[in-house]
Amino acid sequence: MNTGAASAHSAPAMPPAAVPQFFRASQEGDADSWAKAFAEDGVSNDPIGTPPLTGRAAIHDFLASTLRNFQPFLGLTPTEAHTVGHHVAVSWRGAAVTSEDRPVNWSGITINELDDGLIRNAKAYFNGAAFQAQLAGH
């Protein structure tokens, strides 16, 4: 048993609790818990290229309004995470069913910058046009 310095086979650094909370809350469809993963003045760029949402209240309102469009919203499932200092990059897959009973599946990567254990800035990278086309039934 190696009790000395970390070896090349050490377990990867675990992301701060806010990151698993973000994904768990998405899977539970819980806008309150999802938004609470962010700092009070946190920023969400979802996806990059759209106007950012600033502040936990704005993020909450966006999430709550988005969740209402799905029956059910199955959430974002992380597939891989890499933590470096106060940054956590997570690849994920999303799944939902629209209120018109159409499945929607997408995937992406979110890069989270953390401060005091909460998400200060989240930058989501995914194909928003493909996501919107699925919503429209194309």
TIMI-2910 file (N, C-alpha, C, CB; in pm, 1 decimal, decimal comma, always signed):
<rs>
+----------+----------+----------+----------+----------+----------+----------+----------+----------+----------+----------+----------+------+
!      n_x !      n_y !      n_z !     ca_x !     ca_y !     ca_z !      c_x !      c_y !      c_z !     cb_x !     cb_y !     cb_z ! resn !
+----------+----------+----------+----------+----------+----------+----------+----------+----------+----------+----------+----------+------+
!    +85,1 !   -116,6 !     +0,0 !     +0,0 !     +0,0 !     +0,0 !    +89,8 !   +123,1 !     +0,0 !    -96,9 !     -0,3 !   +122,1 !  Met !
!    +64,1 !   +214,9 !    -88,5 !   +142,0 !   +338,3 !    -98,3 !    +79,0 !   +443,2 !     -8,3 !   +149,5 !   +388,8 !   -245,4 !  Asn !
!   +148,8 !   +482,8 !    +95,5 !    +95,9 !   +585,7 !   +185,9 !   +169,5 !   +717,2 !   +169,2 !   +105,3 !   +539,4 !   +331,0 !  Thr !
!   +258,5 !   +723,1 !    +68,2 !   +337,2 !   +843,2 !    +44,0 !   +265,9 !   +939,6 !    -49,4 !   +472,3 !   +806,5 !    -13,4 !  Gly !
!   +344,6 !  +1005,1 !   -131,5 !   +292,0 !  +1106,2 !   -224,4 !   +197,8 !  +1041,3 !   -324,4 !   +407,1 !  +1178,3 !   -298,4 !  Ala !
!   +110,9 !  +1122,9 !   -379,5 !    +13,9 !  +1075,6 !   -478,5 !    +86,6 !  +1019,7 !   -599,4 !    -81,7 !  +1189,2 !   -521,0 !  Ala !
!    +36,5 !   +911,2 !   -652,3 !    +96,5 !   +849,5 !   -769,7 !    +17,8 !   +888,2 !   -894,7 !   +101,8 !   +696,0 !   -754,0 !  Ser !
!    +66,0 !   +842,9 !  -1008,2 !     -2,0 !   +870,5 !  -1135,2 !   -138,7 !   +803,0 !  -1139,3 !    +83,8 !   +823,0 !  -1253,8 !  Ala !
!   -163,6 !   +710,6 !  -1046,4 !   -290,6 !   +638,6 !  -1045,0 !   -386,3 !   +691,1 !   -937,6 !   -265,4 !   +490,5 !  -1023,3 !  His !
!   -360,1 !   +808,4 !   -885,7 !   -446,5 !   +866,3 !   -782,1 !   -584,1 !   +897,3 !   -838,7 !   -383,4 !   +994,1 !   -723,5 !  Ser !
!   -680,9 !   +896,1 !   -752,4 !   -816,6 !   +932,8 !   -793,0 !   -819,0 !  +1079,8 !   -833,2 !   -918,5 !   +905,5 !   -678,6 !  Ala !
!   -900,0 !  +1115,4 !   -933,1 !   -907,6 !  +1255,3 !   -974,0 !   -971,7 !  +1340,1 !   -864,0 !   -987,3 !  +1268,7 !  -1105,2 !  Pro !
!   -942,9 !  +1469,0 !   -867,6 !  -1002,2 !  +1560,9 !   -770,5 !  -1153,6 !  +1562,3 !   -789,1 !   -943,3 !  +1704,4 !   -785,7 !  Ala !
!  -1225,8 !  +1557,3 !   -679,5 !  -1372,4 !  +1561,3 !   -684,7 !  -1416,4 !  +1705,5 !   -700,8 !  -1435,9 !  +1497,9 !   -556,8 !  Met !
!  -1517,5 !  +1729,8 !   -783,9 !  -1564,2 !  +1866,8 !   -799,4 !  -1633,5 !  +1915,0 !   -672,1 !  -1659,2 !  +1877,6 !   -919,2 !  Pro !
!  -1631,3 !  +2045,1 !   -646,8 !  -1704,1 !  +2099,7 !   -531,9 !  -1852,2 !  +2061,2 !   -538,7 !  -1688,9 !  +2253,5 !   -526,5 !  Pro !
!  -1917,2 !  +2056,6 !   -424,5 !  -2055,3 !  +2007,8 !   -413,4 !  -2153,2 !  +2079,3 !   -505,1 !  -2102,3 !  +2021,6 !   -272,1 !  Ala !
!  -2129,2 !  +2205,0 !   -538,9 !  -2222,4 !  +2279,2 !   -623,9 !  -2237,1 !  +2216,1 !   -762,3 !  -2176,4 !  +2423,2 !   -637,9 !  Ala !
!  -2130,9 !  +2153,0 !   -812,3 !  -2137,3 !  +2094,5 !   -946,3 !  -2226,9 !  +1970,3 !   -947,7 !  -1996,0 !  +2058,6 !   -995,6 !  Val !
!  -2207,2 !  +1872,9 !   -858,1 !  -2302,3 !  +1760,6 !   -854,8 !  -2445,2 !  +1807,3 !   -823,6 !  -2257,7 !  +1656,8 !   -750,4 !  Pro !
!  -2459,8 !  +1909,7 !   -738,7 !  -2592,4 !  +1964,1 !   -707,6 !  -2658,9 !  +2016,3 !   -834,7 !  -2582,1 !  +2077,0 !   -602,1 !  Gln !
!  -2584,5 !  +2086,8 !   -918,8 !  -2634,0 !  +2140,3 !  -1046,0 !  -2695,1 !  +2027,5 !  -1129,6 !  -2519,5 !  +2210,4 !  -1124,6 !  Phe !
!  -2620,1 !  +1917,6 !  -1144,6 !  -2668,6 !  +1807,2 !  -1228,8 !  -2782,2 !  +1730,1 !  -1162,2 !  -2554,0 !  +1711,7 !  -1261,4 !  Phe !
!  -2771,9 !  +1703,7 !  -1033,0 !  -2878,1 !  +1631,2 !   -961,3 !  -3009,4 !  +1709,9 !   -967,5 !  -2837,1 !  +1606,2 !   -813,1 !  Arg !
!  -3002,0 !  +1840,5 !   -945,5 !  -3122,7 !  +1923,3 !   -949,0 !  -3183,9 !  +1925,1 !  -1088,9 !  -3090,6 !  +2066,4 !   -903,6 !  Ala !
!  -3099,0 !  +1922,9 !  -1192,0 !  -3153,7 !  +1918,9 !  -1328,3 !  -3230,7 !  +1789,3 !  -1350,2 !  -3040,8 !  +1932,6 !  -1433,5 !  Ser !
!  -3177,8 !  +1678,1 !  -1299,1 !  -3243,7 !  +1548,8 !  -1315,2 !  -3372,5 !  +1540,4 !  -1234,5 !  -3149,8 !  +1436,8 !  -1274,2 !  Gln !
!  -3379,5 !  +1614,4 !  -1125,0 !  -3499,7 !  +1616,0 !  -1040,9 !  -3599,3 !  +1721,9 !  -1086,8 !  -3461,7 !  +1640,6 !   -895,1 !  Glu !
!  -3559,1 !  +1805,7 !  -1182,9 !  -3646,4 !  +1913,4 !  -1227,9 !  -3672,0 !  +2015,7 !  -1119,0 !  -3777,3 !  +1857,1 !  -1276,4 !  Gly !
!  -3573,0 !  +2038,5 !  -1034,0 !  -3586,1 !  +2126,8 !   -917,6 !  -3515,4 !  +2259,5 !   -944,7 !  -3527,8 !  +2059,2 !   -790,4 !  Asp !
!  -3589,8 !  +2357,7 !   -994,7 !  -3532,4 !  +2487,8 !  -1029,7 !  -3471,5 !  +2557,3 !   -908,3 !  -3638,9 !  +2577,1 !  -1092,3 !  Ala !
!  -3531,3 !  +2540,3 !   -790,1 !  -3477,9 !  +2604,8 !   -669,3 !  -3338,0 !  +2553,6 !   -637,2 !  -3571,3 !  +2580,6 !   -549,6 !  Asp !
!  -3323,0 !  +2422,2 !   -628,1 !  -3193,0 !  +2363,9 !   -595,2 !  -3092,5 !  +2389,1 !   -707,0 !  -3206,7 !  +2213,2 !   -569,3 !  Ser !
!  -3137,7 !  +2383,6 !   -830,4 !  -3050,9 !  +2406,3 !   -945,7 !  -2992,1 !  +2547,2 !   -937,9 !  -3129,1 !  +2386,5 !  -1078,8 !  Trp !
!  -3076,3 !  +2646,8 !   -913,9 !  -3030,3 !  +2785,9 !   -905,7 !  -2940,9 !  +2808,2 !   -784,0 !  -3150,2 !  +2881,2 !   -900,4 !  Ala !
!  -2965,9 !  +2735,3 !   -675,9 !  -2885,1 !  +2753,0 !   -554,0 !  -2743,5 !  +2699,2 !   -569,2 !  -2952,4 !  +2684,4 !   -436,6 !  Lys !
!  -2713,9 !  +2629,8 !   -678,1 !  -2576,3 !  +2588,7 !   -706,1 !  -2492,2 !  +2710,2 !   -747,6 !  -2573,3 !  +2480,0 !   -817,0 !  Ala !
!  -2560,2 !  +2820,0 !   -784,4 !  -2493,3 !  +2941,9 !   -829,0 !  -2476,9 !  +3040,4 !   -713,6 !  -2571,7 !  +3007,2 !   -943,4 !  Phe !
!  -2371,0 !  +3120,8 !   -720,9 !  -2354,0 !  +3232,2 !   -628,6 !  -2468,4 !  +3331,0 !   -651,2 !  -2214,8 !  +3301,3 !   -648,0 !  Ala !
!  -2498,7 !  +3412,6 !   -551,6 !  -2606,3 !  +3512,7 !   -564,6 !  -2590,6 !  +3597,3 !   -690,2 !  -2609,2 !  +3603,7 !   -441,7 !  Glu !
!  -2466,8 !  +3632,5 !   -724,0 !  -2441,8 !  +3714,9 !   -842,8 !  -2380,4 !  +3631,9 !   -955,6 !  -2349,2 !  +3832,7 !   -807,6 !  Asp !
!  -2407,1 !  +3501,1 !   -954,6 !  -2353,1 !  +3411,0 !  -1055,9 !  -2404,7 !  +3443,7 !  -1194,7 !  -2386,8 !  +3267,9 !  -1021,6 !  Gly !
!  -2332,5 !  +3391,9 !  -1294,4 !  -2365,7 !  +3415,2 !  -1434,5 !  -2379,8 !  +3280,3 !  -1504,4 !  -2257,4 !  +3503,4 !  -1504,4 !  Val !
!  -2484,3 !  +3268,0 !  -1586,3 !  -2504,7 !  +3148,0 !  -1665,4 !  -2508,7 !  +3186,3 !  -1812,7 !  -2634,7 !  +3074,8 !  -1623,4 !  Ser !
!  -2418,5 !  +3127,9 !  -1890,3 !  -2414,7 !  +3145,1 !  -2036,2 !  -2464,2 !  +3013,5 !  -2094,8 !  -2268,2 !  +3182,6 !  -2089,3 !  Asn !
!  -2592,5 !  +3006,0 !  -2126,5 !  -2655,9 !  +2878,4 !  -2160,3 !  -2738,8 !  +2889,3 !  -2287,7 !  -2744,0 !  +2830,8 !  -2045,1 !  Asp !
!  -2679,6 !  +2861,8 !  -2404,3 !  -2540,9 !  +2831,3 !  -2431,7 !  -2459,7 !  +2959,1 !  -2458,7 !  -2531,4 !  +2735,9 !  -2550,4 !  Pro !
!  -2329,4 !  +2940,9 !  -2468,8 !  -2239,9 !  +3050,2 !  -2507,8 !  -2295,6 !  +3108,5 !  -2637,5 !  -2089,7 !  +3000,4 !  -2525,6 !  Ile !
!  -2294,1 !  +3239,5 !  -2647,9 !  -2344,9 !  +3305,9 !  -2768,0 !  -2483,1 !  +3365,3 !  -2748,5 !  -2348,2 !  +3209,0 !  -2882,6 !  Gly !
!  -2550,9 !  +3324,9 !  -2641,1 !  -2679,7 !  +3385,5 !  -2608,2 !  -2655,6 !  +3483,9 !  -2493,9 !  -2787,3 !  +3276,2 !  -2568,8 !  Thr !
!  -2746,4 !  +3578,4 !  -2473,5 !  -2725,6 !  +3673,7 !  -2364,0 !  -2713,7 !  +3600,5 !  -2229,8 !  -2841,5 !  +3776,1 !  -2358,8 !  Pro !
!  -2611,3 !  +3634,3 !  -2150,9 !  -2594,4 !  +3567,5 !  -2021,5 !  -2703,0 !  +3607,9 !  -1922,5 !  -2457,1 !  +3599,2 !  -1963,2 !  Pro !
!  -2732,9 !  +3516,4 !  -1832,8 !  -2823,8 !  +3544,5 !  -1722,0 !  -2737,6 !  +3578,7 !  -1601,6 !  -2919,8 !  +3422,5 !  -1691,8 !  Leu !
!  -2765,7 !  +3690,1 !  -1537,4 !  -2685,2 !  +3734,2 !  -1424,6 !  -2769,5 !  +3737,3 !  -1298,5 !  -2624,4 !  +3872,2 !  -1451,7 !  Thr !
!  -2722,1 !  +3670,0 !  -1195,8 !  -2789,6 !  +3665,5 !  -1066,4 !  -2870,7 !  +3538,0 !  -1050,1 !  -2879,7 !  +3786,7 !  -1049,7 !  Gly !
!  -2869,6 !  +3485,7 !   -927,4 !  -2941,0 !  +3361,2 !   -897,7 !  -3089,5 !  +3370,9 !   -929,7 !  -2922,7 !  +3324,2 !   -751,8 !  Arg !
!  -3151,6 !  +3486,1 !   -903,6 !  -3296,0 !  +3501,8 !   -929,6 !  -3325,6 !  +3489,5 !  -1079,0 !  -3346,5 !  +3638,6 !   -876,5 !  Ala !
!  -3244,2 !  +3552,5 !  -1163,5 !  -3265,7 !  +3544,3 !  -1308,7 !  -3243,9 !  +3402,3 !  -1358,0 !  -3171,8 !  +3641,0 !  -1383,4 !  Ala !
!  -3141,7 !  +3336,2 !  -1304,3 !  -3114,1 !  +3197,6 !  -1341,7 !  -3231,7 !  +3109,4 !  -1299,9 !  -2981,7 !  +3147,6 !  -1276,4 !  Ile !
!  -3281,2 !  +3127,9 !  -1179,0 !  -3396,3 !  +3050,7 !  -1130,9 !  -3517,0 !  +3070,7 !  -1221,8 !  -3431,8 !  +3090,9 !   -986,8 !  His !
!  -3548,5 !  +3194,7 !  -1254,7 !  -3665,8 !  +3222,9 !  -1338,1 !  -3653,7 !  +3156,2 !  -1475,0 !  -3684,0 !  +3374,4 !  -1355,0 !  Asp !
!  -3533,4 !  +3160,1 !  -1533,1 !  -3510,4 !  +3094,9 !  -1661,7 !  -3530,9 !  +2943,8 !  -1649,5 !  -3368,4 !  +3125,9 !  -1713,4 !  Phe !
!  -3471,9 !  +2883,4 !  -1547,8 !  -3484,9 !  +2738,8 !  -1530,1 !  -3630,4 !  +2698,2 !  -1508,1 !  -3399,3 !  +2691,9 !  -1412,5 !  Leu !
!  -3700,8 !  +2770,8 !  -1421,8 !  -3840,9 !  +2738,3 !  -1393,3 !  -3925,4 !  +2749,0 !  -1519,8 !  -3896,9 !  +2831,3 !  -1284,0 !  Ala !
!  -3903,7 !  +2852,8 !  -1600,6 !  -3982,2 !  +2868,6 !  -1723,0 !  -3945,9 !  +2761,4 !  -1826,1 !  -3960,5 !  +3008,6 !  -1782,6 !  Ser !
!  -3819,7 !  +2720,6 !  -1830,0 !  -3777,6 !  +2616,3 !  -1922,9 !  -3837,0 !  +2481,2 !  -1883,9 !  -3624,8 !  +2607,4 !  -1927,4 !  Thr !
!  -3831,4 !  +2448,4 !  -1756,0 !  -3882,5 !  +2319,2 !  -1709,8 !  -4030,8 !  +2300,9 !  -1741,8 !  -3860,3 !  +2305,1 !  -1560,0 !  Leu !
!  -4106,2 !  +2409,4 !  -1742,8 !  -4250,4 !  +2400,0 !  -1772,4 !  -4279,4 !  +2352,3 !  -1914,0 !  -4316,2 !  +2534,6 !  -1751,1 !  Arg !
!  -4180,1 !  +2361,5 !  -2004,1 !  -4200,3 !  +2321,7 !  -2143,6 !  -4182,2 !  +2172,6 !  -2167,1 !  -4105,7 !  +2397,1 !  -2231,8 !  Asn !
!  -4147,6 !  +2098,3 !  -2063,0 !  -4118,6 !  +1956,5 !  -2079,4 !  -4201,9 !  +1873,1 !  -1983,8 !  -3970,1 !  +1929,3 !  -2057,4 !  Phe !
!  -4238,4 !  +1752,8 !  -2031,5 !  -4316,8 !  +1659,8 !  -1950,8 !  -4266,0 !  +1518,2 !  -1974,3 !  -4468,2 !  +1670,3 !  -1984,4 !  Gln !
!  -4160,6 !  +1473,2 !  -1919,7 !  -4077,5 !  +1534,0 !  -1815,8 !  -3948,7 !  +1592,7 !  -1872,1 !  -4044,5 !  +1431,5 !  -1709,2 !  Pro !
!  -3879,5 !  +1667,6 !  -1789,3 !  -3741,8 !  +1708,8 !  -1814,8 !  -3656,7 !  +1606,2 !  -1741,3 !  -3712,0 !  +1859,2 !  -1766,3 !  Phe !
!  -3584,2 !  +1524,7 !  -1815,5 !  -3508,1 !  +1414,8 !  -1755,6 !  -3372,1 !  +1460,2 !  -1704,7 !  -3490,0 !  +1303,0 !  -1856,2 !  Leu !
!  -3328,9 !  +1577,5 !  -1747,1 !  -3209,3 !  +1638,0 !  -1691,0 !  -3082,5 !  +1616,6 !  -1768,6 !  -3189,5 !  +1588,3 !  -1557,5 !  Gly !
!  -2977,1 !  +1668,8 !  -1709,3 !  -2842,8 !  +1660,4 !  -1763,9 !  -2765,8 !  +1555,5 !  -1684,3 !  -2770,9 !  +1799,2 !  -1759,5 !  Leu !
!  -2705,6 !  +1463,2 !  -1755,3 !  -2629,9 !  +1356,5 !  -1691,9 !  -2482,4 !  +1374,7 !  -1723,7 !  -2679,8 !  +1217,5 !  -1738,6 !  Thr !
!  -2401,1 !  +1399,9 !  -1621,1 !  -2258,7 !  +1417,6 !  -1646,7 !  -2194,6 !  +1286,8 !  -1690,9 !  -2188,5 !  +1471,2 !  -1522,3 !  Pro !
!  -2104,1 !  +1297,1 !  -1789,3 !  -2034,3 !  +1178,4 !  -1837,3 !  -1886,6 !  +1180,8 !  -1801,6 !  -2050,4 !  +1165,6 !  -1987,0 !  Thr !
!  -1831,8 !  +1300,5 !  -1781,5 !  -1691,6 !  +1311,9 !  -1745,4 !  -1669,9 !  +1450,9 !  -1686,8 !  -1598,4 !  +1286,4 !  -1868,6 !  Glu !
!  -1584,1 !  +1460,9 !  -1585,8 !  -1554,3 !  +1589,8 !  -1523,2 !  -1404,7 !  +1602,0 !  -1498,6 !  -1632,3 !  +1606,3 !  -1390,7 !  Ala !
!  -1356,5 !  +1723,1 !  -1515,8 !  -1215,6 !  +1753,1 !  -1490,9 !  -1208,6 !  +1878,5 !  -1405,5 !  -1136,1 !  +1771,3 !  -1624,7 !  His !
!  -1143,6 !  +1866,4 !  -1290,6 !  -1130,7 !  +1977,6 !  -1197,0 !   -987,0 !  +2026,0 !  -1196,5 !  -1174,8 !  +1936,2 !  -1054,6 !  Thr !
!   -970,6 !  +2155,8 !  -1216,8 !   -839,6 !  +2219,3 !  -1208,6 !   -858,5 !  +2347,5 !  -1128,2 !   -778,5 !  +2248,4 !  -1352,1 !  Val !
!   -807,9 !  +2346,4 !  -1007,6 !   -823,3 !  +2464,2 !   -921,7 !   -970,7 !  +2495,0 !   -898,2 !   -753,0 !  +2586,1 !   -984,0 !  Gly !
!  -1011,3 !  +2614,4 !   -932,1 !  -1150,1 !  +2659,1 !   -912,4 !  -1233,5 !  +2645,4 !  -1039,9 !  -1152,2 !  +2804,5 !   -865,2 !  His !
!  -1190,0 !  +2560,8 !  -1131,2 !  -1261,6 !  +2540,0 !  -1256,7 !  -1296,2 !  +2392,2 !  -1270,8 !  -1177,4 !  +2588,8 !  -1377,7 !  His !
!  -1417,8 !  +2365,3 !  -1317,0 !  -1461,4 !  +2228,2 !  -1340,6 !  -1525,7 !  +2222,2 !  -1478,2 !  -1560,6 !  +2179,7 !  -1229,6 !  Val !
!  -1469,7 !  +2142,2 !  -1566,5 !  -1526,8 !  +2119,9 !  -1699,4 !  -1599,6 !  +1985,6 !  -1696,2 !  -1415,3 !  +2122,4 !  -1811,9 !  Ala !
!  -1724,3 !  +1986,0 !  -1740,6 !  -1806,7 !  +1864,8 !  -1735,7 !  -1870,0 !  +1840,7 !  -1872,5 !  -1916,6 !  +1876,6 !  -1625,9 !  Val !
!  -1849,0 !  +1722,5 !  -1927,7 !  -1924,3 !  +1682,5 !  -2046,9 !  -2051,4 !  +1614,1 !  -1997,3 !  -1839,2 !  +1586,7 !  -2141,8 !  Ser !
!  -2160,3 !  +1631,2 !  -2072,3 !  -2289,4 !  +1580,8 !  -2026,5 !  -2379,1 !  +1547,4 !  -2145,1 !  -2358,0 !  +1683,4 !  -1935,2 !  Trp !
!  -2486,6 !  +1477,6 !  -2114,0 !  -2594,3 !  +1447,9 !  -2210,2 !  -2724,9 !  +1492,3 !  -2146,3 !  -2598,7 !  +1293,7 !  -2248,9 !  Arg !
!  -2809,0 !  +1554,5 !  -2226,9 !  -2939,0 !  +1599,3 !  -2178,6 !  -3051,4 !  +1523,7 !  -2246,2 !  -2955,7 !  +1748,4 !  -2201,2 !  Gly !
!  -3162,1 !  +1509,5 !  -2174,1 !  -3279,1 !  +1440,8 !  -2229,5 !  -3405,3 !  +1501,0 !  -2169,3 !  -3272,6 !  +1287,4 !  -2202,1 !  Ala !
!  -3506,8 !  +1510,6 !  -2252,5 !  -3636,3 !  +1563,0 !  -2209,0 !  -3742,1 !  +1516,5 !  -2307,4 !  -3634,4 !  +1719,1 !  -2198,5 !  Ala !
!  -3866,3 !  +1535,5 !  -2269,5 !  -3979,6 !  +1508,0 !  -2357,1 !  -4065,2 !  +1634,1 !  -2355,6 !  -4061,9 !  +1379,6 !  -2310,8 !  Val !
!  -4097,2 !  +1684,9 !  -2474,9 !  -4177,1 !  +1807,0 !  -2482,2 !  -4320,4 !  +1779,2 !  -2439,5 !  -4174,2 !  +1865,5 !  -2624,4 !  Thr !
!  -4394,7 !  +1885,2 !  -2413,7 !  -4535,7 !  +1869,0 !  -2377,0 !  -4616,3 !  +1811,5 !  -2493,6 !  -4595,4 !  +2003,8 !  -2332,7 !  Ser !
!  -4557,5 !  +1815,1 !  -2616,7 !  -4620,6 !  +1752,2 !  -2734,2 !  -4572,6 !  +1608,4 !  -2753,2 !  -4590,7 !  +1834,1 !  -2861,1 !  Glu !
!  -4504,6 !  +1553,9 !  -2651,5 !  -4457,6 !  +1415,1 !  -2648,3 !  -4345,5 !  +1386,9 !  -2748,9 !  -4573,4 !  +1321,8 !  -2675,1 !  Asp !
!  -4261,8 !  +1488,8 !  -2779,8 !  -4146,2 !  +1469,5 !  -2866,3 !  -4020,2 !  +1456,6 !  -2780,7 !  -4132,5 !  +1586,7 !  -2967,2 !  Arg !
!  -3938,4 !  +1352,9 !  -2803,9 !  -3812,8 !  +1342,2 !  -2730,2 !  -3712,8 !  +1446,3 !  -2779,2 !  -3753,9 !  +1201,1 !  -2744,2 !  Pro !
!  -3634,3 !  +1497,8 !  -2686,6 !  -3528,2 !  +1593,0 !  -2717,6 !  -3401,6 !  +1541,0 !  -2648,9 !  -3565,0 !  +1740,6 !  -2670,1 !  Val !
!  -3296,3 !  +1524,8 !  -2727,0 !  -3168,5 !  +1477,3 !  -2674,0 !  -3058,8 !  +1568,8 !  -2725,2 !  -3141,0 !  +1328,8 !  -2714,8 !  Asn !
!  -2967,1 !  +1605,6 !  -2637,3 !  -2857,1 !  +1691,4 !  -2674,7 !  -2739,8 !  +1663,6 !  -2582,9 !  -2897,9 !  +1839,5 !  -2669,1 !  Trp !
!  -2624,9 !  +1713,5 !  -2619,6 !  -2506,9 !  +1694,3 !  -2536,6 !  -2421,2 !  +1818,8 !  -2544,3 !  -2426,9 !  +1569,3 !  -2580,6 !  Ser !
!  -2332,8 !  +1831,9 !  -2447,4 !  -2246,0 !  +1947,5 !  -2445,8 !  -2140,8 !  +1939,7 !  -2338,3 !  -2326,0 !  +2070,7 !  -2428,1 !  Gly !
!  -2078,0 !  +2052,5 !  -2318,9 !  -1974,9 !  +2067,9 !  -2217,2 !  -2003,9 !  +2198,3 !  -2144,1 !  -1830,0 !  +2067,2 !  -2280,0 !  Ile !
!  -1997,2 !  +2195,3 !  -2012,9 !  -2011,0 !  +2317,3 !  -1933,4 !  -1882,0 !  +2337,3 !  -1855,1 !  -2135,1 !  +2309,7 !  -1837,2 !  Thr !
!  -1832,1 !  +2458,9 !  -1862,9 !  -1713,3 !  +2496,5 !  -1786,9 !  -1760,2 !  +2588,0 !  -1675,3 !  -1604,4 !  +2566,3 !  -1877,7 !  Ile !
!  -1738,1 !  +2543,6 !  -1553,5 !  -1781,1 !  +2617,5 !  -1434,6 !  -1661,6 !  +2681,2 !  -1365,5 !  -1855,9 !  +2524,9 !  -1337,1 !  Asn !
!  -1675,8 !  +2808,4 !  -1333,6 !  -1578,1 !  +2877,2 !  -1248,9 !  -1643,2 !  +2890,6 !  -1112,6 !  -1535,3 !  +3018,8 !  -1308,3 !  Glu !
!  -1574,5 !  +2845,5 !  -1009,1 !  -1633,1 !  +2844,7 !   -875,5 !  -1567,9 !  +2947,2 !   -784,0 !  -1621,3 !  +2706,9 !   -814,3 !  Leu !
!  -1646,8 !  +2993,0 !   -687,9 !  -1599,3 !  +3086,8 !   -586,9 !  -1674,1 !  +3054,8 !   -458,5 !  -1620,9 !  +3237,0 !   -630,9 !  Asp !
!  -1603,3 !  +3034,1 !   -350,7 !  -1664,0 !  +2998,2 !   -221,5 !  -1755,7 !  +2877,0 !   -233,5 !  -1742,5 !  +3116,6 !   -165,4 !  Asp !
!  -1718,6 !  +2781,3 !   -320,1 !  -1793,1 !  +2656,9 !   -333,1 !  -1916,9 !  +2663,5 !   -419,3 !  -1831,5 !  +2610,8 !   -201,2 !  Gly !
!  -1948,7 !  +2780,8 !   -474,9 !  -2065,6 !  +2796,3 !   -561,7 !  -2020,9 !  +2832,7 !   -702,6 !  -2161,9 !  +2903,8 !   -505,9 !  Leu !
!  -2109,5 !  +2810,9 !   -799,0 !  -2077,5 !  +2843,0 !   -937,3 !  -2085,2 !  +2995,0 !   -955,5 !  -2174,3 !  +2769,6 !  -1035,7 !  Ile !
!  -1973,4 !  +3053,8 !   -993,3 !  -1966,0 !  +3197,6 !  -1019,4 !  -2001,3 !  +3225,7 !  -1165,0 !  -1825,0 !  +3252,5 !   -986,4 !  Arg !
!  -1953,6 !  +3137,6 !  -1254,9 !  -1977,7 !  +3156,5 !  -1397,3 !  -1983,0 !  +3018,8 !  -1463,3 !  -1867,0 !  +3246,6 !  -1462,5 !  Asn !
!  -2093,6 !  +2991,4 !  -1531,8 !  -2109,6 !  +2866,4 !  -1605,7 !  -2118,0 !  +2898,8 !  -1753,8 !  -2236,0 !  +2788,1 !  -1558,3 !  Ala !
!  -2036,1 !  +2831,2 !  -1832,3 !  -2035,0 !  +2850,5 !  -1977,0 !  -2068,9 !  +2717,4 !  -2042,3 !  -1896,5 !  +2904,4 !  -2026,9 !  Lys !
!  -2189,0 !  +2709,4 !  -2099,0 !  -2236,0 !  +2585,8 !  -2161,6 !  -2212,1 !  +2592,6 !  -2312,1 !  -2386,7 !  +2561,8 !  -2131,1 !  Ala !
!  -2153,7 !  +2486,0 !  -2364,0 !  -2126,6 !  +2475,3 !  -2506,3 !  -2209,0 !  +2358,0 !  -2559,7 !  -1972,9 !  +2455,9 !  -2534,7 !  Tyr !
!  -2308,2 !  +2389,1 !  -2644,2 !  -2384,4 !  +2285,8 !  -2713,7 !  -2449,5 !  +2349,6 !  -2833,9 !  -2490,7 !  +2219,8 !  -2620,6 !  Phe !
!  -2501,1 !  +2267,5 !  -2923,5 !  -2560,5 !  +2317,3 !  -3046,3 !  -2704,0 !  +2362,7 !  -3019,1 !  -2557,0 !  +2208,9 !  -3156,7 !  Asn !
!  -2720,5 !  +2490,6 !  -2992,0 !  -2852,6 !  +2546,9 !  -2961,6 !  -2950,0 !  +2536,2 !  -3077,7 !  -2838,9 !  +2691,4 !  -2921,7 !  Gly !
!  -2900,2 !  +2548,2 !  -3201,2 !  -2988,3 !  +2538,5 !  -3318,3 !  -3045,8 !  +2397,7 !  -3331,2 !  -2911,7 !  +2576,5 !  -3447,0 !  Ala !
!  -2963,3 !  +2296,0 !  -3308,7 !  -3011,5 !  +2157,6 !  -3315,3 !  -3113,2 !  +2130,9 !  -3204,5 !  -2893,5 !  +2058,5 !  -3304,2 !  Ala !
!  -3087,5 !  +2186,4 !  -3085,9 !  -3180,9 !  +2173,5 !  -2973,4 !  -3316,2 !  +2236,0 !  -3009,0 !  -3122,6 !  +2240,6 !  -2846,0 !  Phe !
!  -3312,8 !  +2358,1 !  -3062,5 !  -3436,9 !  +2427,6 !  -3100,4 !  -3511,0 !  +2354,8 !  -3212,3 !  -3406,0 !  +2570,9 !  -3144,1 !  Gln !
!  -3436,9 !  +2296,0 !  -3306,4 !  -3501,0 !  +2220,4 !  -3415,3 !  -3576,3 !  +2099,7 !  -3358,6 !  -3395,1 !  +2173,8 !  -3519,7 !  Ala !
!  -3520,0 !  +2032,6 !  -3260,3 !  -3590,4 !  +1919,6 !  -3198,5 !  -3716,7 !  +1967,6 !  -3128,0 !  -3498,4 !  +1846,1 !  -3098,6 !  Gln !
!  -3706,7 !  +2083,0 !  -3061,0 !  -3825,4 !  +2137,4 !  -2994,8 !  -3937,1 !  +2163,5 !  -3094,3 !  -3790,8 !  +2266,2 !  -2920,7 !  Leu !
!  -3898,5 !  +2211,5 !  -3213,2 !  -3995,7 !  +2244,7 !  -3317,1 !  -4043,7 !  +2122,4 !  -3393,6 !  -3936,2 !  +2343,8 !  -3413,2 !  Ala !
!  -3983,8 !  +2005,7 !  -3366,4 !  -4026,7 !  +1882,6 !  -3431,5 !  -3962,4 !  +1858,5 !  -3566,8 !  -4173,8 !  +1883,9 !  -3447,5 !  Gly !
!  -3845,6 !  +1916,9 !  -3590,4 !  -3775,2 !  +1897,7 !  -3718,5 !  -3666,3 !  +1795,9 !  -3705,9 !  -3716,7 !  +2028,4 !  -3768,6 !  His !
+----------+----------+----------+----------+----------+----------+----------+----------+----------+----------+----------+----------+------+
</rs>
